[in-house]
Amino acid sequence: MIYLKTSSGFRRMDAVPFGCEQQLHDALVECPALVLVDGETVMQVVGSKVKLDGDEADIVLLDGDMLLTVVEVKLQTNGDARRTIVGQVFDYVSSLAQMSFDQLDEQVDGALTKAVEKLSADADNEIAFEESRKKCGAFLKAGNIRVAIVVDEAPNKLIRIMQYLSDQSNLDIRLVRIKQYINEEDQKMYVPEILVCSASGKTLLPAMNQTNEKLIAAVEKFEDKLGDQGRVVGTGSTYRQVQILDWPRLVHYEFMHSKRNSTLSAELHVEDAKQKRLTDALPGIAQSIKSGFGSNNVVYDSSWSNGKGRIRLVFPDDVEPSAVSDAMAELIQATKEKVSGILDFPHR
């Protein structure tokens, strides 16, 4: 038992078993901080009962470092706590790692974007939001996802397995036991105990590569051409966005460098599910500009952002940066008016 200090003195609180897994699940949704360790940032709930490859992850959380946590909840009375729980949760992680930011966001009805906005250093700053969004997507793509198994009781076998996995892998793994205490006034208190926790910083982070010099040079040459049409934002190693004044943030132009393909490109991106009319119009827009740029340079990518689409003007990365800068200016001139006429407003 424990004692709760109140204005009228100390009240005894007795340990009471959880009646079902849903009770423990609901406690974690209400207070995701129960799985945190000292020094970690606050977490936001991204989803509950998130469908992944034919199954459901109990809870998915996002912390202030833009790292996702998959939480699996099991009671001692559930035999899976000793048999299949570990394989199950890693199956969820492997399924998540196959998804892009936008795919997961759609799966949870936009809750991932909302969580990023709440956790961004400056929620009203579009640049801060975009950097946070890109960081979350990079972690997801790299499979850098925290694993938390939460139980009411932890058999020694489970502790031993989790400790071994923590010691022998590069993943951030933790096993948390939570006790429930209730007093005579039906007030509840949850007391977490971290039984297994990977060393701080163990989760592998995406490599922070130097930004390609040709990309920087192309952007610098372009900025003078942009004028008051919009602004260039971003600090990532592979991209710079060109946001057009009055356009929604998730429809924009973008300079991109691909180290794998050795290319530099000027692109038009649609990353907003609400802009379906524009997604449907992109193939026609791409076709209409091919004669102006050369059919080999213009690429329409229907798979971009979970099927929302993009148009790319692609160059080998040994091209003169001025060629990519000029291509971006010409792409904007050739498509901006068409896109503006199709966009659905108002937007955030």
C-alpha positions in Angstrom: 0.0 0.0 0.0 1.0 3.7 -0.3 -0.3 6.8 1.3 -1.7 9.9 -0.5 -1.2 13.3 1.2 -4.3 15.4 1.2 -5.4 18.6 2.9 -7.0 16.5 5.6 -4.1 14.2 6.2 -2.8 11.0 4.7 -5.1 8.6 2.9 -4.2 5.0 2.5 -4.3 3.7 -1.1 -4.4 -0.1 -1.7 -3.0 -1.9 -4.7 -5.9 -3.1 -6.9 -5.4 -5.3 -10.0 -6.5 -4.0 -13.3 -9.8 -5.6 -14.3 -8.9 -5.8 -17.9 -6.2 -4.7 -20.4 -8.5 -1.9 -21.6 -8.2 -0.2 -18.2 -4.4 -0.2 -18.4 -4.6 0.9 -22.0 -6.9 3.8 -21.2 -4.6 4.9 -18.3 -1.7 5.1 -20.8 -3.7 7.0 -23.4 -4.7 9.5 -20.7 -1.1 9.8 -19.3 1.5 8.6 -21.8 4.2 10.0 -19.5 3.9 6.7 -17.6 6.4 5.2 -20.0 8.9 8.0 -19.8 12.2 7.9 -18.0 13.9 10.9 -16.4 15.0 13.6 -18.8 12.7 12.6 -21.6 10.3 15.0 -23.3 6.5 14.9 -23.1 4.7 12.5 -25.4 1.6 13.0 -27.5 -0.8 10.1 -28.4 -0.7 9.5 -32.2 -3.1 6.7 -32.2 -4.9 4.0 -30.3 -5.5 0.5 -31.8 -3.6 1.5 -34.9 -4.0 -0.9 -37.8 -0.7 -2.3 -39.0 -0.5 -5.0 -41.7 -3.7 -6.7 -40.6 -3.1 -6.3 -36.9 -3.4 -3.5 -34.3 -0.7 -1.8 -32.3 -2.2 -0.8 -28.9 -0.8 2.7 -28.8 1.5 4.8 -30.9 3.2 7.9 -29.2 5.4 10.7 -30.4 7.9 12.5 -28.3 9.5 16.0 -28.6 12.5 14.6 -30.4 10.1 13.4 -33.1 10.7 9.7 -32.2 7.8 7.3 -32.4 7.1 4.8 -29.6 5.0 1.6 -30.1 3.3 0.5 -26.9 2.0 -3.0 -26.3 -0.2 -3.5 -23.2 -0.5 -6.9 -21.6 -1.8 -8.2 -18.3 -0.4 -11.1 -16.4 -3.6 -13.0 -17.0 -3.0 -12.9 -20.7 -0.8 -15.8 -21.6 0.7 -13.8 -24.5 2.7 -11.8 -21.9 5.0 -14.8 -21.7 4.8 -16.2 -25.2 4.2 -14.0 -28.1 4.3 -10.4 -26.8 7.9 -9.7 -27.9 7.5 -11.1 -31.5 4.2 -9.2 -31.7 5.6 -5.8 -30.9 8.5 -6.2 -33.2 6.2 -7.1 -36.0 4.5 -3.8 -35.4 7.8 -2.0 -35.6 8.7 -3.7 -38.9 5.3 -2.7 -40.3 5.7 0.9 -39.2 9.1 1.1 -40.8 7.6 0.3 -44.2 5.4 3.4 -44.0 6.1 7.0 -44.9 5.1 10.0 -42.7 2.1 10.7 -44.9 1.0 7.0 -45.0 1.0 6.8 -41.2 -0.6 10.2 -40.9 -3.5 9.1 -43.1 -3.8 5.8 -41.1 -4.4 7.8 -38.0 -6.6 10.5 -39.6 -4.1 13.3 -39.4 -3.2 12.8 -35.7 0.5 12.5 -36.5 0.5 16.0 -38.1 -1.4 17.3 -35.1 1.1 15.7 -32.7 4.1 17.2 -34.6 2.4 20.7 -34.4 1.9 20.4 -30.7 5.5 19.2 -30.0 7.3 21.6 -32.4 9.5 24.2 -30.8 7.3 26.9 -32.3 3.9 25.6 -33.3 3.1 28.8 -35.3 6.4 28.7 -37.2 6.0 26.9 -40.5 9.7 26.3 -40.8 9.9 24.7 -37.4 6.9 22.5 -38.2 8.4 21.4 -41.5 11.8 20.5 -39.9 10.0 18.5 -37.2 7.9 16.7 -39.8 11.0 15.8 -41.9 12.8 14.6 -38.8 9.9 12.3 -37.8 9.8 11.0 -41.3 13.5 10.3 -41.4 13.3 8.4 -38.1 10.4 6.4 -39.4 12.1 5.6 -42.7 15.3 4.5 -40.9 13.2 2.2 -38.6 14.2 4.2 -35.5 11.2 3.5 -33.4 11.1 3.0 -29.6 9.5 -0.1 -28.2 7.6 -0.1 -24.9 6.0 -3.2 -23.4 3.7 -2.2 -20.5 2.5 -4.9 -18.0 0.9 -5.1 -14.6 3.2 -8.0 -13.6 6.5 -9.1 -15.3 7.5 -12.7 -15.2 11.3 -13.3 -14.9 11.3 -14.9 -18.3 9.9 -11.7 -19.9 12.4 -9.5 -18.0 15.3 -11.7 -19.1 14.2 -11.7 -22.8 13.7 -7.9 -22.8 17.1 -7.3 -21.1 18.8 -9.5 -23.6 17.2 -7.7 -26.6 18.1 -4.4 -25.1 21.7 -5.4 -24.6 22.2 -7.1 -28.0 20.3 -4.7 -30.3 20.5 -1.0 -31.3 16.9 -0.4 -30.5 15.5 1.7 -27.6 13.6 -1.0 -25.7 11.8 -0.7 -22.4 9.7 -2.9 -20.2 7.4 -1.0 -17.8 5.4 -2.4 -14.9 2.5 -0.2 -13.7 0.6 -0.7 -10.5 -2.8 0.8 -9.8 -3.7 2.1 -6.3 -7.2 3.2 -5.2 -8.5 4.8 -2.0 -11.9 4.6 -0.3 -13.0 7.7 -2.4 -12.2 5.8 -5.6 -9.3 8.1 -6.4 -6.7 6.3 -8.6 -3.0 6.5 -8.7 -0.7 4.8 -11.2 2.9 4.0 -10.2 5.2 3.0 -13.1 8.4 1.1 -12.6 11.0 0.8 -15.4 12.3 -2.8 -15.4 14.3 -2.7 -18.6 15.5 0.4 -20.4 18.1 0.8 -23.1 21.0 3.2 -22.6 20.2 6.8 -23.4 20.8 7.6 -27.0 21.0 4.0 -28.0 18.4 4.3 -30.8 20.3 4.9 -34.0 19.6 8.3 -35.5 19.6 9.1 -39.2 23.0 10.3 -40.3 23.2 14.1 -40.5 25.0 14.4 -43.8 26.5 17.6 -45.2 24.2 19.4 -47.6 25.3 19.0 -51.2 27.2 22.0 -52.4 25.5 22.0 -55.8 22.1 22.1 -54.0 23.1 25.1 -52.0 24.5 26.8 -55.0 21.3 26.2 -57.0 19.2 27.6 -54.2 21.3 30.7 -53.8 21.1 31.5 -57.5 17.4 31.0 -57.5 16.5 33.2 -54.5 17.1 36.4 -56.5 14.6 35.1 -59.1 11.9 34.3 -56.6 11.2 37.9 -55.6 8.1 38.4 -53.5 6.3 35.3 -54.9 7.2 33.3 -51.8 10.2 32.1 -49.8 12.8 29.3 -49.6 12.7 27.3 -46.3 14.3 24.3 -44.7 17.8 23.2 -43.5 17.8 19.5 -44.4 20.7 17.9 -46.1 18.8 16.9 -49.2 16.1 19.5 -49.9 15.0 23.1 -49.8 11.3 24.0 -50.1 10.0 26.9 -52.1 6.7 28.0 -50.5 4.5 30.2 -52.6 2.6 33.0 -51.0 -1.0 32.1 -50.1 -0.6 28.4 -51.1 -1.2 25.8 -48.5 2.1 24.6 -46.9 1.7 21.0 -48.2 1.7 22.2 -51.8 5.0 23.6 -52.7 8.0 23.5 -55.0 11.2 21.8 -53.8 14.9 21.5 -54.7 16.0 17.9 -54.0 19.3 16.1 -54.1 19.6 12.3 -54.3 22.9 10.9 -53.4 21.8 7.4 -54.3 20.8 8.4 -57.9 23.3 11.3 -58.2 20.6 13.7 -59.3 19.5 17.3 -58.6 15.9 18.2 -59.3 13.4 21.0 -59.3 10.0 19.7 -58.3 6.4 20.5 -57.6 5.0 18.5 -54.7 1.4 17.8 -53.6 1.4 16.4 -50.0 -2.2 17.3 -49.0 -5.0 14.7 -49.2 -7.5 17.6 -49.4 -6.1 18.7 -52.7 -7.4 15.8 -54.7 -8.4 17.9 -57.7 -4.7 19.0 -58.0 -3.5 15.4 -57.6 -5.9 14.4 -60.5 -4.7 17.3 -62.6 -0.9 16.7 -62.2 -0.5 14.2 -65.1 -2.0 16.6 -67.5 0.1 19.5 -66.2 3.3 17.4 -66.5 2.4 16.5 -70.1 1.7 20.1 -71.0 5.1 21.3 -70.0 7.2 18.5 -71.5 7.7 20.3 -74.8 9.2 23.3 -72.9 11.7 21.3 -70.9 12.4 18.2 -73.0 10.5 15.0 -72.4 13.5 13.3 -70.8 13.7 15.8 -68.0 10.1 15.9 -67.0 9.0 13.1 -64.7 5.5 12.6 -63.2 5.7 10.5 -60.0 2.3 9.2 -59.1 3.6 7.4 -55.9 4.9 10.5 -54.2 3.3 11.2 -50.7 1.1 8.1 -50.7 -0.3 8.8 -54.2 -0.7 12.5 -54.0 1.9 13.0 -56.7 4.8 15.3 -57.9 6.3 16.6 -61.0 10.1 16.5 -61.3 12.7 18.2 -63.6 15.7 15.9 -63.1 19.4 16.6 -63.8 22.6 14.7 -63.1 24.2 16.3 -60.0 27.3 17.3 -61.9 25.2 19.9 -63.8 25.9 23.5 -63.4 23.7 24.8 -60.4 22.5 27.6 -62.6 20.7 25.1 -64.8 18.7 23.8 -61.9 18.0 27.3 -60.6 16.7 28.3 -64.1 14.7 25.1 -64.3 12.9 25.9 -61.0 12.1 29.4 -62.1 10.7 28.1 -65.4 8.8 25.4 -63.6 7.1 28.0 -61.4 6.4 30.2 -64.4 4.8 27.3 -66.3 2.7 25.8 -63.5 2.0 28.4 -60.8 -1.1 29.9 -62.5 -2.5 26.5 -63.3 -2.0 25.2 -59.8 -3.5 28.3 -58.2 -6.6 27.9 -60.3 -7.1 24.3 -59.1 -6.2 24.6 -55.3 -9.0 24.2 -52.9 -9.2 27.1 -50.3 -9.4 28.1 -47.5 -6.5 26.3 -46.0 -4.6 26.4 -42.7 
